[in-house]
Amino acid sequence: MLDEILTAEERAVVARARAFAEEHVGPNAARWEWERRYPLETIKAACAIGLNTIELAKQHGGQGHSFSCKLRAFEEIARYDFAFAFALINHHNACTRFARDGQPSHVARLLPRMIAGDLIGCAGLSEPGVGSDFGGLEMAAVRVDGGWKLNGAKAWITNAAVAGLSVAYAQTDSSQGYRGIACFAIEADRPGFERDKPFEVHGGHAIGVGGFRLIDYFAPDEAVLHAPGKAFKAALAGINGARAYVAAMCCGMLQASLEAAVRYTQQRRTFGQPVLDHQGVRWKLVDAATDLEAARLLTYRAARLIDEAGDAVLPAAYAKKFATDMALRRIADCIQAMGANGLRAEYPLARHLAGAKIAAYTDGSIEMMNERIGAGLPAVFGKPA
C-alpha cells in the first residue's frame, strides 16, 4: 500500500498523526459537536507537533515531506473526526500556499504565526452564489494606488469562524472571465474585513465553516499571491490534491466504522449466535471492507501521480467520486449492523456518516466528478479501435 513508498521519516509522521488523533481528537470530537464549537486549542496542539507543516518546504520552516505523507497523516486523523481533520488540513494548505506564493516580507511577518497556530489560515474560493463554478466569482478587485480595493462576500469557507488570513480569489475584470481572477492574502484584522456568524452544520461544527465580507478592503501590492491570468490555473492545480485527500479521509472514516461494527457484532448475540455470524449482516460488512480496499487503491494511485507530477485529473476525480459515494452507503451499513446502538454518541459512526455527507460536497460534488469524468470519456474510451 502507500506506506511502503514513504520514507521512514514520513512513516513516523503518519504514526505521530495517528497517536495525536487517538489521544486528543477521539475523546473530544463528540463534545465539540454537542457544544457546537471550533476546537482551536486542539488545532494549536496539532500545530505544536508539526501537523500543519508536513508538506511545507524546509526553507520556510516546514518538514518538506511528500503529498502522500500528508494524505496518509490526515487519513489517520479522519478516523476519529472528519471535521477536525478537514479544518487542520485547510490550515496546513494555507500555510503552504502563502509561504510558496507570498512576497518575502509578507511571509516573514505572518508565516511564523501561522506555523505556531496563532494565526489560522483558510482558502477563500466559494461565495454565497458561486460554488463549483469557480469562473463565476463575483468578489471584485479594483486597481488603486499601491494595491487593490476588494468588495464582495465569501461563504462555505472552512476555518472562517476563526481564520486570520485567507488565501482569497477575486475578479479583476469580468470581461476576461477566469483570466481576470487574481489571488490575495486577506488579513482579518485590516479595515474592511467583516466576519459572518459561523454556519451551524450538523456533524461538522469543528470545521468552523462560515464566511466573510470585504467592504472597500485595501490589499497592498505585497498581498497579491497570483496576478490576473495566473490565479485560476494555480487554484485548479490544488484541486486534484484536495480531491485525493478528501477521498482518503472517507477511507479513514469507513475504517473506523468497520472496526466498531465488527467488534460490536462479534460480541452482541442474537438467536443464540454472534450477530456477525448472521450471513445478512456479515455480507454487508464484507461489501464495506471490499469497497474500502477499492477506494484506497484509487486514492493512493492519485496520490502517487500527484507526487510524480503526473496527470492526476481523472484519477483524483475517480477517487473522490467513488470514495465519497461508497462511504455514505457503507458507513450507513455499519450503523445498520449495530442496530439502534450504532447511533449512540459513544460510537463515532453517526458523526462519520455526517462527515461523509459533508465530504460529498467539498472540493467538487459527486455530480461535478461525474461531469469531470464525463468530459474525459472521449479521450479515454472514444479513440478508434
Sequence and secondary structure as in RCSB ss.txt:
>XXXX:A:sequence
MLDEILTAEERAVVARARAFAEEHVGPNAARWEWERRYPLETIKAACAIGLNTIELAKQHGGQGHSFSCKLRAFE
EIARYDFAFAFALINHHNACTRFARDGQPSHVARLLPRMIAGDLIGCAGLSEPGVGSDFGGLEMAAVRVDGGWKL
NGAKAWITNAAVAGLSVAYAQTDSSQGYRGIACFAIEADRPGFERDKPFEVHGGHAIGVGGFRLIDYFAPDEAVL
HAPGKAFKAALAGINGARAYVAAMCCGMLQASLEAAVRYTQQRRTFGQPVLDHQGVRWKLVDAATDLEAARLLTY
RAARLIDEAGDAVLPAAYAKKFATDMALRRIADCIQAMGANGLRAEYPLARHLAGAKIAAYTDGSIEMMNERIGA
GLPAVFGKPA
>XXXX:A:secstr
 GGGGS HHHHHHHHHHHHHIIIIITTTHHHHHHHT   HHHHHHHHHTTTT SSS GGGTS    HHHHHHHHH
HHHTT HHHHHHHHHHHHHHHHHHHHS HHHHHHHHHHHHHTSS EEEE  BTTBSS GGG   EEEEETTEEEE
EEEEEEETTTTT SEEEEEEES GGGGGGGEEEEEEETTSTTEEE      TT GGG  EEEEEEEEEEEGGGEE
E TTTHHHHHHHHHHHHHHHHHHHHHHHHHHHHHHHHHHHHH EETTEEGGGSHHHHHHHHHHHHHHHHHHHHHH
HHHHHHHTT   HHHHHHHHHHHHHHHHHHHHHHHHHTGGGGGSTTSSHHHHHHHHHHHTTTTS HHHHHHHHHH
HHHHHH S  
